[in-house]
């Protein structure tokens, strides 16, 4: 983790903000809690993709059945996002985050008791609905605890939890399934959420109610001059209908709609790609899958670091954010050649997919931060929820229109390469298209006066 003291001192010198040397420790502890929650969130959702071959053999699934289960998750995740955002804004981060994490942990454990396609579709629907609360909660917590100049870095750090969860999953789930059976893989990973729940309820409080927070750090957290109490009060009254009238909302939503499906593709189909293309066993996929997400962890933190460097060198926040996102969009493009390179050596494909995954996480750290750049704190969870819904809908449409058709009807040895090549082409182009549309809608990400 970057040294928060050095970061803050550098920024304070740049902007003439007096920052005592000791502030920041509690703030980064909060960031660590969000990181832990996001790790668990992705650990729970990825278990099924690693057990796909086992469950397919035991329950006689085909790829269409697996796609339908994935569709159930994404459908409820997408629409849960909007409701989750409003619930978090209503209940606040302490209660809202605790509620959603407790419920998705129960949903994760319930997978162990499913015995059919319908049963798995039901529990996956419950998991999608409850897991949708993580990012609205995380983004709102970040907006509460960090000034704007640090939010991309904080977002990048907690968002890297999605990579860590995706790393832990392949290094543990296959081996748990082999040793004790697939049911225990769902039970043990689901129980971890309750450990986080205890830590959150004991350690977390919003800054205005946190007695352990110094006056200096509280003032530093609230050092953004453009967000006044009046704006926050107005922001609390904004309806969904009103939020959808702003181009800033649509820029975020369309950016998520085009790029979130790529990450869903990695999560749900990367183990299958490695098994079908290179004939790996359940435990043999552990290291290459983990490698992809290890690389993506670097990208997640790097996504927050790059705009911070630009800002320290005098670039306006909006320009640093946009230029960083363009760099990350370009870094995804080589995935178009992953399958060709992989025909020579599997690890070349793994490295190229890992680069694209890293670029996605760097992109994600910044696109999430555009919400708190443009909207008052009281609306960030709602806007994040709207964007998350569009991201989920994008993933749902990709499965329905592309993946389900290709992976059901083009699974022969001579045709499967075509299916994955098309998917890698979609991945390569999605970010540049999203960047152009966002640039057209919001040339400058100025805070809204609402």
N, C-alpha and C positions, 0 to 999 in steps of 0.2 A: 504494500500500500504506500502511495506517495506520502512524503513527510508534510503533514498539514501545516506545521508551524512555518516551515520554509516557504510554502506556497502563500500563506497568508501574509507573511512579512514582505514578500516580494510584491504582492498585490497592493498592500497598504502603502508601500513606498511609492508605487506608481500613481495611486489615487489620493495620496495625502490623507489616508484614514489611519488614525492611531490605533494600532492593534497590539495589545499586551502580548508578550511572548508566550504566556501559558494558555491563552484561550484556544479553543478548537478541539480539545481532547474529548469533551462530552459530545460535541457535535459529530465527531467521527465515530464515536461509539454507537450513536444512533444510526449512522450510515452502515456500520457493521451489522446491526440488527436487521436492517432492510436487506442487506446482502444475504444474510442467513435465510430469511424468508423466501427470497427469490431462488436461492439454491434448492430449497425444499420444494418449491412450486414446480421447478423443472425436473427435479428428480422424480416426483410423483407422476408427472404426465408422460415421462419417457419410458417408464417400465414396460408398458405394453408393446412398444415397438421392438424392444430387445427380446421379448418373449413371443414375437409373432410366429416364428417357425414352430415353437413348442406348442402354442395354443392352437395353431392351424392343424397340426398333426393330431392332437388329442381331441379336438372338437370338430374336426373335418371342415374347417373354414376354407374358403377360397379367397382370392385377392379382392373380389367384390364384397365379401362379408367384412373383411378388414377395412376396406374403404368406407363401408356404411357405418362402422363403429367410429371411424375417424370423423365422418360427417356429423354424427351425433354430438361428438365432443365440440367440434368447431362451431356448429349451429348455436348451441347453448352458451359457449364461450363468447361468441360474437354479440348476441343479444344481452347476455349477462353483463357485458362491459358497460353498457349505458346505464342499466339499473344500478350496477355496482358503484359507478361514479357518483350518482346522486345519493346513494346510501352513505357512502364515505363522507361526502360533503355534509350530509345531515347529521350523522352520528359522530363525526370527527375521527381522527386517525387512530386514537388509542382503542376505542371500542370497535370501530369499523374493521380495522386490520385484524384484531383478535378474533372477531366473529367469522370473517371470511376464511382465515387460516384454520381455525378449528373445524369448520364445516368441510373444507376440502380435504383435510386429513382423515375425517370420517369417510368421505367418499373414496379416498384412495384405498383404505382398508377394506371397504365393501367389495372391491374387485375380487377379493379372495373367495367370495361367496357366490359369484356369478358362474353360471354353467351353460350358457347358450349365447348365441349372437344377440338376441334380444336382451338378455340379462346384462351383457357387457355394454350394450348401447345405452341402457338405462343408467348404469353406474358411471359410464363415461359422460353422459349428459349432466349428471349431478356434479361430477368433477369439473367439467367445463364451466358450468354456471357459477360454482363457488371459487374456482381459481381465477375467474375474471376479476376478482377484487384485488389481486395483488398489485398490479401496476397503477391503477388509480390511487390506491393507498400509498404506494411507494413514492409516486410523483408528488402527491400532496404533502407527504412527510418531508420530502426533500425541499419543497417550496417553503415549508414552515421553518426549517432548520438551517437553510443555507441562503446567503445572498446570491443574486443572479450570476455573478462572475464565477462562482464555484459550483454552480448546479450541474454543468456538463460533466465535471470531474466526479462529483458525488454520484450522479446518475450512471456514469461509466463504471464506477466501482460497484454500486449495488447491482447494476445490470449484468456485471460479470458473474454474478451468482447463477444466472441462467446457464452459463458455460460450465461453472463448477458442478452444478447439478447434473448437467449432461455428461461431465467427465466421471463423476462418481457412479452414475447409473451403469455404464458398461463395465466398469471395474468391479462391481459388486453384484448386480442383479443376475447375470448369467451363472455366477458361481453359487449364489444362494439357491437358484432354481435347480441346479444340478445336485447340490448337497441335500436340500430339504424340501424341494418341490416349489412349483411356481407360486402357489398360494402365499408362502412365507415371504416371497419377494415383495408382494403388495402390502402385506401386514407390517413388515419391519420398516419399510420406507415410509408408510403412512404414520407410524408411531412417532417419527422424528418431529413432526409438526407440533406435537404436544409439548416437546421440550422447548421449542421456540416460544410457544404460547406462554409458558410460565415466565421465561426471561422477559418477554415483551410487557406483560402485566406488571412485573416487578420494577423494571428499569425505565419504561417509557412514560413521558409526559410531554405535552406541548410546551414550547419555550416560555410562554407567559405564565405557566403554572409550575414550572420546574424550579424548585427551591435551590437545587445544587448549581444552578447556572449563575455565573457572575453577571453583574450589571454591564461590564465591558463587553462580554461576549453577546449578551442579549442585544446591545446596541449595534454590534457588528453584524449580527444576523439580520437586523432590520435596517441596514444602512442604505438600502435602495430608496432614493429620495422620491422616485416617481410613483411609488405605491403609498398613497395616503390612506388614512382610516376611512375617509369618505368613499374612496374608490372601492375599498374592501367591502364596505357596507352595501354599495350599489351592486358589486359583483355577486354578493350572496343572493340577490333577488333575480338573477338572470335565469330565464327558463331555457329549456332545450330549444324551443322554437326560436327564441332570440339568438342563442348561440349559433344556430344554423344560418343566420343571416350574415354572419361575418365571413369574409374571405379567408381570414386566418384559420378559422375552424375547418374550412374545406381544404385548405392547403395541408394541414396536419392529417385530416381524414384520408385524403387521396394518397398522400405519401405512405400512410400505413396500409391502405388498400392494395397498393402495388407491391410493397416490399415485405410485409408480414408473411404472405404465403410462401415466400422463399424459405424463411426460417421453419415454418411448419413442414415444408418438404424435407428439409434436413432431419428434423426430429423424427418424423414418421417413416421415412423411406431410406435413410442412409444405411441402417443395418441390413435392410433387404438388398440394397444395391451391392454392398460388399459380399453378402452371402450368395447372391445370384450371379454376380459377375466373376467372382474369384473363388467361389465354392468353399467359403470359410464356414466353420462350425460355430455353434452358439458362443462358446468361450473364445474362439479365435478372433471374433470381431471386436473383442474388448479393447485391445490396444489401438487399432486404427481409428475406431470411433472416438475413443478418449483423446487421441492425438488431434483430431479435428477440433474438438472443443477446447483443448489446451491452447491451440492457436487462437481460437475465437476469444478466449479470456484476455489475451494480450491486446486484441483489437478493441475490446470493450473499454479497458482502461486507457488505451491510446486514443480512443475516440474522445475522451474527456481532456486528455493532455494536450492534443494538437490545438484546439481553439483557445485553450488557456495560454499557450505560448504566443499565439497570434495577438490575443488581447494584451498581454504583457508588453508586446512589441508595438503597441499603439493602434491596433486594428479595432474598429468598432465591434461590439458584440455580435450584431447581426451579420456583418461581413465575415467575421471569423467562423461563425456557425455555418454559413452558406458555403464558404470555400472549403472548409473541412469536409462537409457532406459531399461536395463534388469530388474531392480526392478519394473518398471512400467508395463512391459510386463507380469510379473508374477501376478501382482495385478489384471489384467483383467480376469484371469482364473476362479475365482469363479462365473462369470456370467453363466457358464454352469449349475449351480444349481439354478438360479434365479426362474425358473418356478416351480420347485419342492418346493422351500421354499415359493413361493407365493401361493401355494395351501393351506397353513396353515394360512397365513396372507399376504394380499396385500403389506403391508409396508415392509415386508422382501424382496420381489421382488424389490420394489422401492429402498431400501438401497443397494442391491447387484448391480443393474443396475447403481445406482449412483456411487458406487465405481469403476465400470468398466469405466464409463464416465469420472470420475476424473482421472483415470490412463491414459485414452486416451489423455486427454488434457495435462497431464504432459509429456507423450510421444511426443505429437505434439510440445510442446514448445522446446523440445530438438532436434527433427529431423529437424525442421526448422532451428535451430541454426547451425546444421552441415554444412549447405550451406555456411554461412558466415565464418565458421571455415576453410573451405577447398578452397573456391574460392575468388578471389579479389572482392571488392565492386562493380565494374562495371559489373560483371557477375551475381551477386546474384539474381536479379529479373528474368533474363532469366532462370537460373537453377531452381529457385523456380517455375517458370511457367511450365517448363518441368515436374517437380515432381508433380505439381498440375494437369497437364493434365493426367498423369498416375494414380493419385488418382481418378480423375473423371472417367477415363476409367474403373478402378477397380469397382467403384460404379455402373457404367452402366452395366458391365457384370454381377454383382451380381443380379441386378434387372432382367435382361433378362434371365439369366440361372437358377436363384434360386427363387427370391422373386415373380416374376410375375407368374411363374408356381404354386408355393405353395399357394400363397394367392388368386389365381383365382380358382384353382381346389381342394383345400383342406380347404374349409372354413366351413365345417359342424362342429357341436359341438364336435363330437368325433375325428375329425382330425386336428383341428386348433392347438391343443397343439403340435402336431408333427411338424408343420410348424415353430412355434416359437422356439421349442427346437433345431431344426436343425440350425436355424439362430444364436441362442445363442452359439451353438457349434462352428460355424464359427468365431464368435466374440472372443471366448476364445482362439483359437489357432493362430489367425492371427498375433499377435504381437511377439510371440516367434519365429514364422517362419521368420518374417521380420527381427528380431534382428540377427538371425543366418546367414541369407543371407548377411546382411549388414556387419557383422563381417568378413565373408569370402571374401567379395569384398574389404573392406577397413579396415584392421586390425588396422591401425593407421591413424587418420584423420589429416594428415599433410597438411599445406597450399601448394597448387599447385604452382609450379614455371612456370607461363605462362604469 
